Amino acid sequence: MTAARDKTEIFEKMPVGRAVMTMAVPTVISQLIVLIYNMADTFFIGRTGNSLMVAGASLILPVFNISLSISGLAGIGGGALISRLLGQKREDEARRVYSFCVYLGALTAALFSAGVLIFMRPLMNALGATSGTYGYASTYAFFVIVCGGVPTVLSNTLANLLRSVGESKKAGFGITMGGAVNIALDPLFMFVLFPKGMEIAGAGAATCLSNLIACAYFAAVLIRLRGSDSVLRLVSPLKLPEGKSVLGVFAVGVPSSIATLLFDLDYVVIDKLMSGYDDVSLAAIGVVLKVERLPLNVGVGICQGMMPIIAYNYSTRNLERLRGTKRYALMLGLVCAAVSILIYELFTSQIVRIFIPDPATVEIGTKFLRARVLATPLMFLSFFHVYLFNGFGKGGYALFLGVTRWLVFNIPMLYILNGLFGKYGIVWSQLCADTLTVALSLFVYRLYEKRAFEAAPDNKI
C-alpha cells in the first residue's frame, strides 16, 4: 500500500474518535502556539509598563488576522476541495488544485502587504490610532504585515493543504515550530538587539523572522514529498485545474475569508469604540481579546482537524461516518469551552496581570474578561457550523451564516449596547449576538440535513 493510500485510513477506516483526535490534536497544538506567540508579543511589550505601546500592538491584531483570512481563501477553500477530490479518487485534479492554491496564496499575500504599506496612515486612523499609539502601531504593522505578510500567509495556506491529505502532524509541527521560535526570539530582539523605546519593533521583527523560518520548513517538507505519490507537488501555473475546481476553491475560500474578515472587522469596531473612552480601556480590551482567543483557537483547531474527514466522507457518501465525526468534534469542542469558562472565571485577574501589571488596566480587564468568556461555547457553535458547510463544499450556506453573524447580529449589537450601556455594553455584545447566531445556525443546518441527508438510503448521502 502506498503512502498516499495509507493516509486514507484516517478518512475511511480508523475509529471516528481516534481519527478526529489524530487530525485535531496537532492542529489544536499549533493553534495554541500561534496564539501564545501572539500573546507573547503582548506579554513582553507589557513588561515595558507602557500602556500606549500595548494599545498600539493591540490595534494591529485585526490586520494580522486579516492576513490569516487570506490564507483561508486558498488553504481552506483548496483543502476542502482536495479532500473531496481524494474521496473521488481524482488525484491528478487534486494536484492541480494544490498548485493553484499555492500560487493564489502567494499572490494575494503580496498584494495585501503592498496595500498596507501604501495606505499605512489612513489604515491606522481607521483602526482608531491616537497620537500616542500611531507610531507604535505603524512600526509593528511594518514588520509583521508588510515584511512578514507573505511567509505568514504561505505557512498557514500550506498547513491547511497538508491537513487535506491527512498530514496533520507535519502541518502542526511547522506552525508550532514557527511559534516557538517567535517566543524565543522576542526577548532577544526586544531587550538586547533593539534599543530602549523600540521594543515593539523588536517584537515585530521576531514575528517576521519566525514566520520566514516556518515557511522554509514547509518548503522543505513539500520538496521531500515530491519523490512520493503525494498530490502535494507543484505543477506549472499554466496547468490550471478545471473551471469547476477553480470555482470550488473560491466557493468555499471566499466565504471563509469573508467570515474571517468580518470577525476582524468586529475587533476593529471594538477597538474603535473603546478608543473613544480612554487608552487604559483600549489596552485592557486588547489584552482580553487576545486571552479569549485561547479557547477559541482550541475550537478552531478541532474544526480544522474535523473538516478534511467531513469533506472526504461527504464525497464518498458515507453518512454514518460523517455524522459520527460531527458528533465527536462537537462534544470535544463544547467540553473545552466549558473548561475554559471555569478557569477564566476563577483566575481572571491573575490572567490579565500576566500581560500587563498596571493596576488600572488589570481592574478593567478583569471585568471585561469575565463577561466575554461566557460567550465561548456560543462562538464555538457558530463557527463549527460554518466549518461543516465548508467541508460539504456549500460555501453559500457558510457565507450566509458568516455575514448574518457579523453584519446583522454582532456589529449592530456593539453599537446598540455601547449606546445603552457604554464600554461594558461593548463587552457584553458578544454573548447577546451569538445567542441569536447559534439559533440561526442550528435552524439552517437542520433544514439542510433534512433535505440532503435524511432521505438518503443505506447511510448514503
C-alpha positions as CSV (number, residue, x, y, z in Angstrom):
1,M,0.0,0.0,0.0
2,T,1.4,3.4,-0.9
3,A,2.0,6.3,1.5
4,A,-0.9,8.2,-0.1
5,R,-3.3,5.2,0.4
6,D,-2.2,4.8,4.0
7,K,-3.5,8.3,4.7
8,T,-6.9,7.4,3.6
9,E,-7.2,5.1,6.6
10,I,-7.8,8.2,8.7
11,F,-10.7,9.2,6.5
12,E,-12.2,5.7,5.9
13,K,-11.4,3.1,8.5
14,M,-9.8,4.5,11.6
15,P,-12.4,4.7,14.6
16,V,-14.0,8.1,14.5
17,G,-12.8,9.3,17.8
18,R,-9.2,8.3,17.0
19,A,-9.4,9.8,13.6
20,V,-10.7,13.2,14.9
21,M,-8.0,13.2,17.6
22,T,-5.3,12.3,15.1
23,M,-6.2,15.2,12.9
24,A,-7.2,17.6,15.6
25,V,-4.6,17.3,18.3
26,P,-1.6,18.6,16.2
27,T,-3.9,21.3,14.8
28,V,-5.0,22.4,18.3
29,I,-1.4,22.5,19.5
30,S,-0.4,24.6,16.5
31,Q,-3.3,26.9,17.0
32,L,-2.4,27.3,20.7
33,I,1.2,28.0,19.8
34,V,0.1,30.6,17.3
35,L,-2.0,32.3,20.0
36,I,0.8,32.0,22.5
37,Y,3.3,33.7,20.3
38,N,0.8,36.4,19.5
39,M,0.2,36.8,23.2
40,A,4.0,36.6,23.8
41,D,4.4,39.9,22.0
42,T,1.7,41.5,24.2
43,F,3.3,39.9,27.3
44,F,6.8,41.2,26.6
45,I,5.6,44.6,25.4
46,G,3.6,44.7,28.6
47,R,6.9,44.2,30.6
48,T,7.8,47.8,29.5
49,G,4.9,49.1,31.5
50,N,3.9,51.3,28.6
51,S,0.1,51.1,28.0
52,L,0.4,53.1,24.8
53,M,2.8,50.5,23.4
54,V,0.4,47.7,24.4
55,A,-2.5,49.5,22.8
56,G,-0.6,50.2,19.6
57,A,0.3,46.5,19.2
58,S,-3.4,45.5,20.0
59,L,-4.6,47.8,17.2
60,I,-2.7,45.6,14.7
61,L,-4.3,42.3,15.8
62,P,-7.3,42.7,13.4
63,V,-4.9,43.5,10.5
64,F,-2.8,40.5,11.3
65,N,-5.9,38.3,11.4
66,I,-6.9,39.7,8.0
67,S,-3.7,38.3,6.6
68,L,-4.6,34.9,8.1
69,S,-8.0,35.2,6.4
70,I,-6.2,35.5,3.1
71,S,-4.6,32.1,3.8
72,G,-8.1,30.7,4.3
73,L,-9.0,31.7,0.7
74,A,-6.5,29.2,-0.7
75,G,-5.9,27.0,2.2
76,I,-9.4,26.2,3.5
77,G,-11.1,26.6,0.0
78,G,-8.4,24.4,-1.6
79,G,-8.0,22.0,1.3
80,A,-11.7,21.1,1.5
81,L,-11.8,20.5,-2.3
82,I,-8.6,18.4,-2.3
83,S,-10.1,16.1,0.4
84,R,-13.3,15.7,-1.6
85,L,-11.2,15.0,-4.8
86,L,-9.3,12.3,-3.0
87,G,-12.6,10.7,-1.9
88,Q,-13.5,10.7,-5.6
89,K,-10.0,9.2,-6.5
90,R,-9.1,12.2,-8.7
91,E,-5.5,12.6,-7.7
92,D,-4.4,14.4,-10.8
93,E,-7.0,17.1,-10.4
94,A,-6.2,17.4,-6.7
95,R,-2.5,18.0,-7.6
96,R,-3.5,20.9,-10.0
97,V,-5.8,22.4,-7.3
98,Y,-2.9,22.3,-4.8
99,S,-0.6,24.1,-7.2
100,F,-3.2,26.7,-8.0
101,C,-3.8,27.4,-4.3
102,V,-0.1,27.9,-3.6
103,Y,0.2,30.4,-6.3
104,L,-3.0,32.1,-5.3
105,G,-1.9,32.4,-1.7
106,A,1.5,33.9,-2.6
107,L,-0.1,36.5,-4.9
108,T,-2.9,37.7,-2.6
109,A,-0.4,38.0,0.3
110,A,2.0,40.1,-1.7
111,L,-0.9,42.4,-2.8
112,F,-2.1,42.8,0.8
113,S,1.3,43.6,2.2
114,A,1.8,46.2,-0.5
115,G,-1.6,47.7,0.2
116,V,-0.8,48.1,3.9
117,L,2.5,49.8,3.1
118,I,0.9,52.2,0.7
119,F,-2.1,53.1,2.8
120,M,-0.5,52.9,6.3
121,R,-1.6,56.3,7.6
122,P,-5.3,56.1,6.6
123,L,-5.4,52.4,7.8
124,M,-4.0,53.4,11.3
125,N,-6.5,56.2,11.5
126,A,-9.4,53.9,10.6
127,L,-8.2,51.5,13.3
128,G,-8.5,54.2,15.9
129,A,-4.9,55.0,16.4
130,T,-4.3,58.2,18.5
131,S,-1.3,60.5,18.5
132,G,0.1,58.3,21.4
133,T,-0.4,55.0,19.7
134,Y,0.2,55.7,16.0
135,G,3.9,55.4,16.0
136,Y,3.9,52.1,17.8
137,A,1.0,50.6,15.7
138,S,2.6,51.6,12.4
139,T,6.0,50.2,13.4
140,Y,4.5,46.9,14.4
141,A,2.5,46.7,11.3
142,F,5.5,47.3,9.1
143,F,7.4,44.3,10.4
144,V,4.5,41.9,10.9
145,I,2.3,42.7,7.9
146,V,4.5,44.5,5.3
147,C,7.7,42.4,5.7
148,G,6.2,39.2,7.1
149,G,2.8,39.0,5.3
150,V,3.8,36.6,2.5
151,P,5.6,34.0,4.7
152,T,2.7,34.2,7.2
153,V,0.1,33.5,4.6
154,L,2.0,30.8,2.8
155,S,2.8,29.0,6.1
156,N,-0.9,28.8,7.0
157,T,-2.0,28.0,3.5
158,L,0.4,25.1,3.2
159,A,-0.6,23.9,6.7
160,N,-4.2,23.7,5.6
161,L,-3.3,21.9,2.4
162,L,-1.2,19.3,4.3
163,R,-4.1,18.6,6.5
164,S,-6.3,18.0,3.5
165,V,-4.3,14.8,2.7
166,G,-4.1,13.6,6.3
167,E,-0.6,15.2,7.1
168,S,-1.9,16.9,10.2
169,K,1.3,16.2,12.2
170,K,3.6,17.8,9.7
171,A,1.2,20.8,9.4
172,G,1.0,21.1,13.2
173,F,4.8,20.8,13.7
174,G,5.5,23.6,11.2
175,I,3.1,26.1,12.8
176,T,4.2,25.1,16.3
177,M,7.9,25.4,15.4
178,G,7.3,28.9,14.0
179,G,5.5,30.0,17.1
180,A,8.2,28.5,19.4
181,V,10.9,30.3,17.5
182,N,9.0,33.6,17.8
183,I,8.6,33.2,21.6
184,A,12.4,32.5,21.9
185,L,13.3,35.5,19.7
186,D,11.0,38.0,21.3
187,P,13.1,38.9,24.4
188,L,16.4,38.7,22.4
189,F,15.2,41.2,19.8
190,M,13.2,43.4,22.2
191,F,15.6,43.8,25.1
192,V,19.0,43.1,23.6
193,L,19.2,43.8,19.9
194,F,16.8,46.8,19.7
195,P,17.4,50.0,21.7
196,K,15.2,51.0,24.6
197,G,11.9,52.6,23.4
198,M,11.9,50.3,20.3
199,E,10.7,47.2,21.9
200,I,7.7,47.0,19.7
201,A,10.0,47.0,16.6
202,G,11.9,44.1,18.1
203,A,8.7,42.1,18.7
204,G,7.6,42.7,15.1
205,A,11.0,41.7,13.7
206,A,11.0,38.5,15.8
207,T,7.5,37.6,14.5
208,C,8.6,38.3,10.9
209,L,11.7,36.1,11.2
210,S,9.8,33.2,12.8
211,N,7.3,33.1,10.0
212,L,10.1,33.1,7.5
213,I,11.6,30.1,9.3
214,A,8.2,28.3,9.4
215,C,7.7,28.9,5.6
216,A,11.2,27.5,4.9
217,Y,10.2,24.3,6.9
218,F,7.0,23.8,4.8
219,A,9.0,24.3,1.6
220,A,11.4,21.6,2.8
221,V,8.5,19.2,3.6
222,L,7.0,19.7,0.2
223,I,10.3,19.2,-1.6
224,R,10.6,15.8,0.2
225,L,7.0,14.9,-0.8
226,R,7.9,15.4,-4.5
227,G,9.5,12.0,-4.6
228,S,6.3,10.2,-3.4
229,D,2.9,9.9,-5.0
230,S,1.5,12.7,-2.9
231,V,-0.8,15.1,-4.6
232,L,1.1,18.0,-3.0
233,R,3.5,18.6,-5.8
234,L,3.7,21.8,-7.7
235,V,2.9,21.9,-11.4
236,S,3.3,24.7,-13.8
237,P,1.0,27.7,-13.2
238,L,-0.1,27.3,-16.8
239,K,-1.7,23.9,-15.9
240,L,-4.8,25.2,-14.2
241,P,-7.4,22.9,-12.7
242,E,-10.8,22.5,-14.3
243,G,-13.0,25.6,-14.2
244,K,-15.4,23.7,-11.9
245,S,-12.5,23.1,-9.4
246,V,-11.4,26.8,-9.5
247,L,-14.9,27.8,-8.7
248,G,-15.0,25.1,-6.0
249,V,-11.9,26.7,-4.3
250,F,-13.5,30.2,-4.4
251,A,-16.9,28.8,-3.4
252,V,-15.5,27.8,0.0
253,G,-12.4,30.0,0.2
254,V,-14.2,33.3,-0.3
255,P,-16.9,32.7,2.3
256,S,-14.2,31.5,4.7
257,S,-12.1,34.7,4.1
258,I,-15.1,36.9,4.3
259,A,-16.2,35.4,7.6
260,T,-12.7,35.9,9.0
261,L,-12.6,39.4,7.7
262,L,-15.9,40.2,9.3
263,F,-14.6,38.6,12.5
264,D,-11.7,41.0,12.4
265,L,-14.0,43.9,11.4
266,D,-15.8,43.2,14.7
267,Y,-12.4,43.5,16.5
268,V,-11.8,46.8,14.7
269,V,-15.2,48.1,15.7
270,I,-14.5,47.1,19.3
271,D,-11.1,48.9,19.3
272,K,-12.6,51.9,17.6
273,L,-15.5,52.2,20.1
274,M,-13.2,51.5,23.1
275,S,-10.7,54.1,21.9
276,G,-13.4,56.7,22.5
277,Y,-13.2,56.2,26.2
278,D,-9.5,56.1,27.3
279,D,-6.2,54.4,26.4
280,V,-6.4,52.2,29.6
281,S,-9.7,50.7,28.5
282,L,-8.2,50.2,25.0
283,A,-5.2,48.4,26.4
284,A,-7.4,46.3,28.6
285,I,-9.7,45.2,25.8
286,G,-6.6,44.5,23.7
287,V,-5.4,42.0,26.3
288,V,-8.8,40.5,26.7
289,L,-9.3,39.9,23.0
290,K,-6.1,38.0,22.9
291,V,-6.7,36.0,26.0
292,E,-10.2,34.9,24.9
293,R,-8.6,33.5,21.7
294,L,-7.1,30.6,23.6
295,P,-10.4,28.5,23.9
296,L,-11.5,29.8,20.5
297,N,-8.3,28.6,18.9
298,V,-8.8,25.2,20.5
299,G,-12.2,25.2,18.9
300,V,-10.8,26.3,15.5
301,G,-8.2,23.5,15.8
302,I,-10.9,20.9,16.4
303,C,-12.9,22.2,13.4
304,Q,-9.9,22.3,11.1
305,G,-9.0,18.8,12.1
306,M,-12.6,17.6,11.6
307,M,-13.1,19.3,8.2
308,P,-11.0,17.0,5.9
309,I,-12.7,14.0,7.4
310,I,-16.1,15.6,6.9
311,A,-15.2,16.6,3.3
312,Y,-13.8,13.1,2.4
313,N,-16.8,11.2,3.7
314,Y,-19.3,13.7,2.2
315,S,-17.6,13.0,-1.1
316,T,-17.7,9.2,-0.6
317,R,-21.3,9.5,0.6
318,N,-20.7,7.8,3.9
319,L,-23.3,9.4,6.1
320,E,-22.7,7.2,9.2
321,R,-19.1,8.2,9.4
322,L,-19.8,11.8,8.7
323,R,-22.3,12.1,11.5
324,G,-20.1,10.3,13.9
325,T,-17.3,12.7,13.1
326,K,-19.6,15.7,13.6
327,R,-20.9,14.4,17.0
328,Y,-17.4,13.7,18.4
329,A,-16.0,17.0,17.3
330,L,-19.0,18.9,18.7
331,M,-18.7,17.2,22.1
332,L,-15.0,17.8,22.2
333,G,-15.4,21.5,21.4
334,L,-18.1,22.1,24.0
335,V,-16.2,20.3,26.8
336,C,-13.1,22.5,26.1
337,A,-15.3,25.6,26.1
338,A,-16.8,24.7,29.5
339,V,-13.4,24.1,31.0
340,S,-12.2,27.4,29.7
341,I,-15.1,29.3,31.3
342,L,-14.3,27.6,34.7
343,I,-10.6,28.5,34.6
344,Y,-11.1,32.1,33.3
345,E,-13.8,32.9,35.9
346,L,-11.6,31.5,38.8
347,F,-8.3,33.2,37.8
348,T,-9.4,36.3,35.8
349,S,-7.3,39.0,37.4
350,Q,-4.2,36.7,37.6
351,I,-4.5,36.0,33.9
352,V,-4.8,39.7,32.9
353,R,-1.9,40.6,35.2
354,I,0.3,38.2,33.3
355,F,0.2,40.5,30.3
356,I,0.3,44.0,31.9
357,P,0.9,44.7,35.6
358,D,-0.7,48.2,35.6
359,P,-3.4,48.1,38.4
360,A,-5.9,50.2,36.5
361,T,-5.7,48.1,33.4
362,V,-5.9,44.8,35.4
363,E,-9.1,46.1,37.2
364,I,-10.9,46.9,33.9
365,G,-9.5,43.9,32.1
366,T,-10.8,41.6,34.8
367,K,-14.4,42.9,34.4
368,F,-14.1,42.7,30.6
369,L,-12.8,39.1,30.5
370,R,-15.4,37.7,33.0
371,A,-18.1,38.9,30.6
372,R,-16.5,38.0,27.3
373,V,-15.6,34.4,28.3
374,L,-19.2,33.4,28.8
375,A,-19.8,33.6,25.0
376,T,-17.1,30.9,24.3
377,P,-19.5,27.9,23.8
378,L,-21.7,30.0,21.5
379,M,-18.8,31.3,19.5
380,F,-17.6,27.7,19.0
381,L,-21.0,26.6,17.9
382,S,-21.2,29.5,15.4
383,F,-18.0,28.7,13.5
384,F,-18.5,24.9,13.9
385,H,-21.5,25.0,11.6
386,V,-19.6,27.2,9.1
387,Y,-16.8,24.6,9.0
388,L,-19.3,21.8,8.4
389,F,-20.7,23.6,5.4
390,N,-17.2,24.3,4.2
391,G,-16.5,20.6,4.3
392,F,-19.6,19.9,2.3
393,G,-18.4,22.4,-0.3
394,K,-21.5,24.5,0.4
395,G,-19.9,27.9,0.6
396,G,-23.2,29.7,0.1
397,Y,-24.5,28.4,3.4
398,A,-21.2,29.3,5.1
399,L,-21.3,32.8,3.6
400,F,-24.9,33.3,4.7
401,L,-24.2,32.3,8.3
402,G,-20.9,34.3,8.4
403,V,-22.4,37.5,7.0
404,T,-25.5,37.3,9.2
405,R,-23.5,36.6,12.3
406,W,-21.3,39.7,11.9
407,L,-23.2,42.2,9.9
408,V,-26.7,41.5,11.2
409,F,-26.1,40.4,14.8
410,N,-22.6,41.2,16.2
411,I,-21.6,44.6,14.8
412,P,-25.0,46.2,15.1
413,M,-25.2,44.8,18.7
414,L,-21.9,46.6,19.5
415,Y,-23.3,50.0,18.6
416,I,-26.6,49.4,20.3
417,L,-25.2,48.2,23.6
418,N,-22.4,50.8,23.5
419,G,-25.1,53.5,23.2
420,L,-27.2,52.0,26.0
421,F,-24.5,50.8,28.5
422,G,-21.2,52.3,27.5
423,K,-18.0,50.4,27.3
424,Y,-19.4,47.4,29.3
425,G,-22.1,47.2,26.7
426,I,-19.4,46.6,24.1
427,V,-18.1,43.7,26.2
428,W,-21.5,42.0,26.7
429,S,-22.4,42.3,23.0
430,Q,-20.7,39.0,22.0
431,L,-22.9,36.9,24.3
432,C,-26.1,38.6,23.1
433,A,-25.3,38.5,19.4
434,D,-24.0,34.9,19.4
435,T,-27.1,33.6,21.1
436,L,-29.0,34.7,18.0
437,T,-26.3,33.3,15.7
438,V,-26.4,29.9,17.3
439,A,-30.2,29.7,17.0
440,L,-30.0,30.6,13.3
441,S,-27.1,28.2,12.6
442,L,-28.9,25.2,14.2
443,F,-32.1,26.1,12.2
444,V,-30.2,26.3,8.9
445,Y,-28.2,23.2,9.5
446,R,-31.3,21.2,10.4
447,L,-33.0,22.3,7.2
448,Y,-30.0,21.3,5.1
449,E,-29.6,18.0,6.9
450,K,-33.3,17.1,6.5
451,R,-33.1,17.9,2.8
452,A,-29.7,16.4,2.0
453,F,-29.3,13.5,4.5
454,E,-32.5,12.1,5.9
455,A,-33.9,10.9,2.6
456,A,-30.6,9.1,1.8
457,P,-31.0,5.3,1.8
458,D,-28.5,2.9,3.4
459,N,-26.5,5.7,5.1
460,K,-25.5,7.1,1.7
461,I,-25.8,10.9,1.1
